[in-house]
């Protein structure tokens, strides 16, 4: 079961965001009020989804890119019971998240895959290294990779690493691993949509 959530804040370019960035004196800052709103909202949405689909939160892995990685890390570090582990791709750990971090006992053994692009202009590699240093100081199972040539995009190497990491964790949990890439073309035969409420 894969759930993908849309971010709640609209941007002027027609996109959306988990939080907006504010520029003060040439420096960009995260709107921490919006980031905290998004953290609480995604926790509420996922909790409702797990109830509807009857899923054990101990078998749920969060994955996020950029701002999604920021939110995924904030969820694991503040509410570790809501995630089995996290794949965080080119994000950061906010100061507000550090202030609300769960105890070491609650975080113990939680697996995190942290991937960061060496040439990322949005979240520079220094941000990824700072996140890795903080996470390495916690009793979690951290795997950290710097991907050369990766800017602020999802590359095939990045996705392959995430896929392999998730597949290994799902197999350890006794869940059928992710399938290998099909050697035949996949076609959509139909869609069955259940609507609880219009």
C-alpha positions in Angstrom: 0.0 0.0 0.0 1.5 3.3 -1.1 0.0 6.6 0.0 1.1 9.9 -1.5 0.0 13.1 0.2 -0.2 16.6 -1.3 1.3 19.5 0.5 -1.2 22.1 2.0 0.3 25.5 1.1 0.0 27.0 -2.4 2.9 28.8 -4.0 2.7 31.7 -6.5 4.2 29.6 -9.3 1.2 27.2 -9.1 2.9 24.5 -7.1 2.4 23.6 -3.5 4.7 23.3 -0.4 4.8 21.8 3.1 6.0 25.2 4.2 7.0 28.5 2.5 10.5 30.0 2.6 10.9 33.6 3.8 13.9 35.7 2.7 15.3 38.1 5.2 18.4 40.0 4.2 19.3 37.7 1.4 19.0 34.5 3.6 16.1 32.0 3.3 14.3 30.8 6.4 11.7 28.1 6.8 8.3 29.3 7.9 8.3 27.2 11.1 4.6 27.8 11.9 3.7 26.3 8.5 6.2 23.4 9.0 4.7 22.5 12.4 1.1 22.8 10.9 2.2 20.3 8.1 3.8 17.9 10.6 0.6 17.8 12.7 -1.7 17.5 9.6 0.3 14.7 8.0 0.3 12.8 11.3 -3.5 13.2 11.5 -4.0 12.1 7.9 -1.7 9.1 8.2 -3.4 8.1 11.4 -6.8 8.2 9.8 -5.5 6.3 6.7 -3.9 3.5 8.9 -7.2 3.2 10.7 -9.2 2.9 7.5 -6.8 0.4 5.9 -6.2 -1.4 9.2 -2.4 -1.0 8.9 0.1 -1.4 11.7 2.1 1.8 12.1 5.1 -0.3 13.0 5.2 -1.4 9.4 4.9 2.0 7.8 7.9 3.6 6.1 7.9 7.3 5.3 9.7 8.7 2.3 10.2 12.3 1.3 12.1 14.5 -1.1 13.2 18.1 -0.2 10.5 19.5 2.0 8.9 16.1 2.1 12.2 14.8 3.6 12.1 17.6 6.2 8.5 16.6 7.2 9.3 12.8 7.2 12.4 13.4 9.5 10.4 15.6 11.8 7.7 12.9 12.1 10.2 10.2 12.9 12.2 12.3 15.4 9.1 13.6 17.3 6.6 10.7 16.9 8.7 7.6 16.3 5.8 5.2 17.0 4.2 6.4 13.8 7.0 5.1 11.5 9.0 2.0 11.1 11.7 4.1 9.4 12.3 6.9 7.0 13.9 7.5 3.6 14.9 11.2 3.5 16.2 12.5 0.2 18.0 15.9 0.2 16.3 17.6 3.2 17.2 19.0 6.5 16.4 18.8 10.2 14.7 22.0 11.5 15.8 23.6 14.8 12.2 23.3 16.0 12.3 19.5 15.4 15.5 19.3 17.5 13.6 21.0 20.3 10.8 18.5 20.2 12.8 15.3 19.7 11.6 12.1 21.3 13.7 10.4 23.9 16.6 8.2 22.9 14.7 5.1 24.2 11.8 5.8 21.8 14.2 6.4 18.9 16.3 3.4 19.5 17.0 1.2 16.5 14.8 3.2 14.1 16.3 2.9 10.6 16.9 6.1 8.5 18.2 6.3 4.9 19.6 9.8 4.4 20.5 10.6 0.7 21.9 14.0 -0.3 23.1 15.4 -3.6 26.7 16.7 -3.7 25.7 19.6 -6.0 22.3 20.5 -4.5 21.8 24.2 -4.8 18.6 24.3 -2.7 19.8 22.3 0.3 23.6 22.4 0.1 25.7 19.4 1.0 26.6 21.2 4.3 22.9 20.9 5.3 22.9 17.1 4.6 26.2 16.7 6.5 24.7 18.6 9.5 21.7 16.3 9.5 23.9 13.2 9.3 26.0 14.4 12.3 22.9 14.9 14.4 21.4 11.6 13.4 24.6 9.7 14.0 24.6 11.0 17.6 21.2 9.2 18.2 20.7 5.5 18.8 19.1 5.0 15.4 20.3 2.8 12.5 21.6 5.5 10.1 22.7 4.8 6.5 24.0 8.0 4.8 25.0 8.5 1.2 26.3 11.5 -0.7 25.4 11.2 -4.4 27.9 12.8 -6.7 26.4 14.8 -9.6 23.0 14.9 -8.0 21.4 18.4 -7.9 18.0 19.1 -6.4 16.3 16.3 -8.3 15.5 12.6 -7.9 18.1 10.6 -9.9 17.9 7.0 -10.9 20.8 6.1 -8.5 18.9 7.8 -5.7 15.7 5.9 -6.4 17.6 2.6 -6.8 19.3 3.1 -3.4 15.9 3.9 -1.8 14.3 0.9 -3.4 17.0 -1.5 -2.3 16.9 -0.1 1.3 13.1 -0.4 1.5 13.1 -3.8 0.0 15.6 -5.1 2.6 13.6 -3.6 5.5 10.3 -5.0 4.2 11.8 -8.5 3.9 13.2 -8.2 7.5 9.7 -7.3 8.7 8.3 -10.5 7.0 6.6 -8.5 4.3 6.9 -9.5 0.7 9.8 -7.5 -0.8 9.3 -5.0 -3.6 9.3 -6.8 -7.0 12.2 -6.6 -9.4 11.6 -4.4 -12.4 9.4 -6.2 -14.9 11.1 -7.4 -18.1 7.8 -6.7 -20.0 5.8 -3.5 -20.7 3.3 -2.8 -18.0 -0.1 -1.5 -19.1 -2.9 -0.2 -17.0 -5.8 -2.5 -17.5 -8.3 -0.7 -15.4 -8.9 1.3 -12.2 -11.2 0.4 -9.4 -12.0 3.4 -7.2 -13.9 3.2 -3.9 -15.4 6.4 -2.6 -16.3 6.6 1.1 -17.7 10.1 1.0 -18.1 12.5 -2.0 
